[in-house]
Amino acid sequence: MHSTRTSRRTFLNAVAAASLATPIYLRAIEPFPRTGDAKLRLSLAAYSFRDDFVVPKNAPAGSTPKIDMFRFLDFCGEHGCDGAELTSYYFPPDVTAEYFARVRHHAHLRGISISGTAVGNVFTHPPGPERDHEIGHVKRWVDHAAVLGAPHIRVFAGEARKGQERAEAVKHCVTALEECAEYAGRRGIFLGVENHGGIVATPNQILEVVKAVKSPWVGINLDTGNFNTADPYADLARCAPYAVNVQFKGEIRREGAKVSERADTRRVLQLLRDARYQGWVALEYEMKPDPWIKVPELLAEMKKNLG
């Protein structure tokens, strides 16, 4: 009898310990519960000036980029942005915590919130060194985001690897997201999976992935220009309830169309309002005209329609 009680007590203690060690949110994600009216805040992605963050290949020796993070933050302040999305690609390769602190200091003094950052990664690798590298990269940027005060990181899902079935790629992506989300959640940082082709090219595909991830710290980084479907607006509306960040594009391209068309800014913002989205809407400029001319125009249009 004593042995039975001891075994039962040991079992119950083990269950209790496991419940403490395991996050209570181990469930498939549902649309984020949001009460009250929508709240859309204007931000600008550093990627909009991607060509000017690097020195042109044909530039004279000793040339410097046209813009850096500090000048970009000044630009955001000068054009009425509340936030700035600081794309990871354009930080110095040997960036330090001290540099991130300087950027955060600069942003605060200009009244700019750092709305998030964005990394390049592939989460479809099978277990092994490549997968470990990708997960480690995202975790390092979680640490960087914490220093910056950025609440969100845009991540990618990736494409199926050579000879890999999509179902296997999705499985690897989901488990990688869960591992990174556990790390990010402890620091209060969201991971937004972008609808960026590969295994998440369609609304059904990206919803399949984010719904399978067992963490409240993972949602969709909703890129308004990346659904090349018959009705991109309807597809954006389907995904908006799962959005943790929005990147607004000035154009959309419908399925089968040879050229892009100008995005309906008012319509995009309204579908976000209908979903009671409360968060950042970052302009990520990818159109052909000079961004130094066109970005201010688009920001003014967005600000007017944000109302």
Buried (B, 14 or more C-beta within 10 A) or exposed (E): EEEEEEEEEEEEEEEEEEEEEEBEEEEEBEBBEBEEEBBBBBBBBBBBBBEBBBBEEEEEEEEEBBBBBEBBBBBBBEBEBBBBBBBBBBBEEEEEEEBBEEBBEBBEEBEBBBBBBBBEBBBBBEEEEEBEEBBEBBBEBBBBBBBBBBBBBBBBBBBBBEEBEBEBBBBBBBBBBBBBBBBBBEEEBBBBBBBBBBBBBBBEBBBBBBBBBBBBBBBBBBBBBBBBBEEBBEBBBBBBBBBBBBBBBBBBBBEEEEEBEEBBBEBBBBBBBEBBBBBBBBBBBBBEEEBEEBBBEBBEBBBEBBE
